[in-house]
Amino acid sequence: MKKVALLLVVLLGVAHIANVVRCEDDVAGEKDEALEDEDGDSDDEEEEDDDEEDDGSEVKEDNGVVVLTDKNFDTFVEGKDTVLVEFYAPWCGHCKQFIPEYEKIAQTLKANDPPIPVAKVDATKASELASKFEVSGYPTFKILKKGEPVDYDGDRTEKAIVARVQEVAQPDWKPPPEATLVLTKDNFDETVNNADIILVEFYAPWCGHCKRLAPDYEKAAKELLLRTPPISLAKVDATVESDLANRFQVTGYPTLKIFRRGKVFEYNGPKEKFGIVDYMVEQAGPPSKQVQTAKQVKELIKDGDDVVIVGVFSSEQDAATEIYMEACNLLREDYKFLHSFSSDVAKLLKASPGQVVMVQPEKFRSSHEPTSNTLTVKDSTAVSDMQDFFIKHSLTLVGHRKPSNDAKRYAKRPLVVVYYGVDFSFDYRKATQFWRSKVLEVAKDFPEYTFAIADEEDYSDELKSLGLSDSGEEVNAAILGEGGKKFTMEPDDFDSDVLRDFVMAFKKGKLKPIIKSQPVPKNNKGPVKVVVGNTFDDIVMDTKKDVLIEFYAPWCGHCKKLEPDYLALGKKYKAEKNLVIAKMDATANDVPNDMFKVEGFPTIYFAPRNGKQSPVKFEGGDRTLEGFSKFVEQHATKLSHDRVEL
C-alpha cells in the first residue's frame, strides 16, 4: 500500500508540473497574440501607420523631448514664447552622451510655470532647419524666443542650460545689444580716429560669406571687449554706405580692415571667432619688441634665419622712436622688429641713438655685400622712406626661399631659384654653402634680379611643373619671370659658368617660357572660346578685344552649375566683334599672367582691351545670364548693342 501511495503522489506531482508548464506556454502564446494585435490587425493598417510616420508632420515625444522635423517645426514653434532646441547627429558621440542629461532638462522645464517645451532636431535629416539656423557642429543648442534664435554657449549641464532658458523665458527679457558697433557715414570717422585699434567689416546683407561670418564676428566682438584694454569690432553695410566702401576700395565682401587712430591697415587674419580674437590681440600689441641686452641680439645674428632689424633710441619719447614705430606698424606682418635703449646694444651694432640697423644672420653673409645697413632717423624722415629702407635691405644677395617666407620675401620678379638639398644644420651646412657660393658668384653680377636657393623637397610640386623633378641632376635652376612666365635651365653639371650663361640668355631674351598647356583646339568657333596655356596671350591679352574669361575645374560642381548660363552669355554676345567670352581649364593649363590670380573655382575676370594688366574680377554678382550680362555691360569698352536676346 505504501508503494502504491508513493507512486500516486509522484504521478500527481508530474501532472501538476506539466500543467504549470502548459499554463506558462499559454501565457506566452497570449502575449505573442497580444503583441500581434498591438502591431495592427491588418497589413493595410501597418502601411497606413508607416505612411504617417514617413510624413514627419506629426509632433511626437521621446522621453519628454519633442521630436521636430522640417515639416512640423514651424507649426510647433508658432505662438510659443520660449522653446529650447537641440540640433544633433545620430552618430555624434557627444550627442549620445548628453541624451540622459537632456531628458532631465526636458522634465525640469516641463514642470516650469509656465512649462517650456524642450525639443530636438536630427540635423542630418532636417537639412533645411540646419541650414536656416547655421548649424555647423553637434550638438548645437538654440533658445527660440518668440521664434527668434538665441545662441547658447554656456556649460553643457542641466543646471546651466535650465538657468539660461528660464532667464530668456522671463516676460521682460530682451536680447543684449550687439557687441559689434554699427558704423555709418555719420559716426565712422569719429569712431576710427579715436580708436587705438579697431577692426571694421564691410559687408553686404545678401552675401553668403558675410552671413556665415556674422555669428563668429559677433562672438569675437564680445570676447575682445572683455580684454584689457578692450578691442572694438565694427561693421559697415557697404550697400548702403557706398561712399565709405569706395573710399576704402572695397571690391568684394566681406572686406575687413584694421584702423589705428584713423590710419587703415589690411587685415590678413582668419575669419572665425578664435582666429579673429588671437589675431587682433597680437595686432593690438606693440609692433616692435624691446631688447634689453646685447646678448639677445648676438643670438639672433648667430642662429637666425631672417634679417635682424633693431632701432636704437634714447627713450620712448624720442621723435625717432615714434617714426620707427609707425613704420613698423605698416610692415608688422612682414618683419620682426626690435628696438633698444641700451648702450651695450648700440655698441654691438656700432650705432648711435636715432639709428636703425639691419643685420644679416651669419649664415647668409658673403664678401660681396655689407654685413649691415644703417639708417639715421631725423625729424624730416618720412615713414615711407623707412619702409623703403626695410624692403631694400631685407634680402641678402642669395637668400633661402621657403614656403614660410615665399610670399613676403620672394614675390618680386624675375626670381632666379637654384634647387637642391638645402639644409643649414651642422652636418649638412658645408654642402649647402658649397653650392650657395657658386650662386653668389653669379648673383653679384646681376643686381637687377633676385637670387635664392630652395630645398628641392619643399618645392617638389614646383619642380614637377617646371619639368625638372626627373632631371637626374643634383642641382637644378629656373627663373620665375614677370607675368607668370617660367624658364628652366637645361639639366647639366651645375657650376657658376653654367648658371651665368642661363641668366645671361634670359637677360638677352633668348629663352622660351615653359607653359603647361592642353593642345590648341582645332575648331574654336563656338560662342565660348576655349583658351589653353599656349593661346592665353593671343586670346586673353589681345589689346584689340575685351575678354571675359572663366577659369574652371572639370570636377567643380559650381562650374558645372553655371555652365548653361555662361554658354547662353556667349550666344548673346557672339555677334560682338570687340568682345570675347572665353573659358580655360585651370587644372590642365598654366595661367601665364600673375594679374589673373586663380585661388578657387570658378574664377572669372574681365580683361578690357585698354587695361589688360588690370583685369576686373567678377565678385558678388549673380552667376546667372542676367548677372553676367550686367557685369559685361558695366566694363565693356565698346559694344554695338546689336545682340541676340535670348
Buried (B, 14 or more C-beta within 10 A) or exposed (E): EEEEEEEEEEEEEEEEEEEEEEEEEEEEEEEEEEEEEEEEEEEEEEEEEEEEEEEBEEBEEEEBBBBBBBBBBEEBBEEBBBBBBBBBBEEBEEBEEBBEEBBBBBEBBEEEEEEBBBBBBBBBBBEEBBEEBBBEEBBBBBBBBEEEBBBBEEEBEBEEBBEBBBEBBEEEBEEEEEBBBEBEEEEBEEBBEEBEBBBBBBBBEEBEBBBBBBBBBBBBBBBBEEEEEEBBBBBBBBBEBEEBBEEBEBEBBBBBBBBBEEEBBEBEBBBBBEEBBEBBEEBBEEBBEEBEEBEBBEEBBEEBBBBBBBBBBBEEEBEBBBBBBBBBBBBBBBBBBBBBBBEEBBEBBEBEBBBBBBBBBEBBBBEEBEBBBBBEBEEEBEBEBBBEBBBEBBBBBBBBBBEEBBEEBBEEBBBBBBBBEBEBEEEEEEBBBEBBEBBBBBBBEBEEBBBBBBBBEBBEEBBEBBBBBEBEBEBBBBBBBEBBBBBBBEBBEBBBEBBBBBBEBBBEEEBEBBBBBBEEEEEBEEBBBBBBBBBBBEBBBBEEBBBBBBBBBEEBEEBEEBBEBBBBBBBBBBEBEBBBBBBBBBBEBBBBBBBBBBEEBBBBBBBBBEBBEEBBEBEBEEBBBEBBBEBBEEBBEEBEEEBEEE
